[in-house]
């Protein structure tokens, strides 16, 4: 799943997707450890998908606490006095 697709999800849907990806990672690691996994590249794909989802969740968390981080440099929240 692309990051842009994850950004289009609602917060609840994103949390649900993160939980699904964590379960998928656990299942793939377990299958690999028991020798049942044929496609070991699936572990890397699942890890990257989980990382993308967690990154989008973290971006939203930061945006909620600080405002949009991309606009902070051009629009500072604090002003300095010259004194």
N, C-alpha and C positions, 0 to 999 in steps of 0.2 A: 504494500500500500504506500502511495506517495505521501509526502509530508503535506502537500496542498490538500489532498483528500482528507487527511487527519484534521487539518485546520478548519475544514468545513463542518466537522462533527460538533454536536452540542457537547457541553461539559460532561453530562451523564453518559452519553454514548462513548466519549473518549475514555472515561474511566472504565467502562465496560470492555472496551477494546483492549486497554492495557491489561486488564484481568485475564482476558482470553489469551492474549499473547504470552503472559507469564505461564499460564497453564500449558500452552503449546510448547514453550521452551522446556518446561519440566518434563513433559511427555517425551519430547525428542531426546533430551539428555538421558532419561531413564531407558528409552529404547536403545540408545547408543551404548550405554553401559552394559546392557544385557545382551548385546550383539544382535538385536532384532532390526536395527535401522540399516536400510540399504542405501538411502540417499543422505549421506552425511553433510552434504552441502546445504541441506534444509536447516541445519542448526545455525549456520551463518546467516541465512536469509531471515530466520525467525529472530535472531539476535539483533540484526539491523532494523527489522520492523519494530521490535520492542523499543529499541533505542530512539527511533523516530517518534514513536508515540509518547515516550517519556519526555523527549525534548519539547514537543508541542505542549504537553501538560505543564512543564516547567516554565515555558514562555508565557503561558496564560497566568500562571501563579505570579510571576514577576510583574506582568502587566497589571494585574489586579492590585498589587501592593504598591507599585511605584508609578503607575501610568505606563504608557508605551515607551520602552527604553530607546527606541529609534528616534523619538522626538524630544527626549530630555536634553540633548546637547544644544539644540536650537531654541528650546523653550525652557530655560532653567526655572526651577520652582523657588529658588532662593535668590534674593538680590543682596548685594553687598553694599554697605554704606561707606562712603569715603571719609571715615573719621577716625 
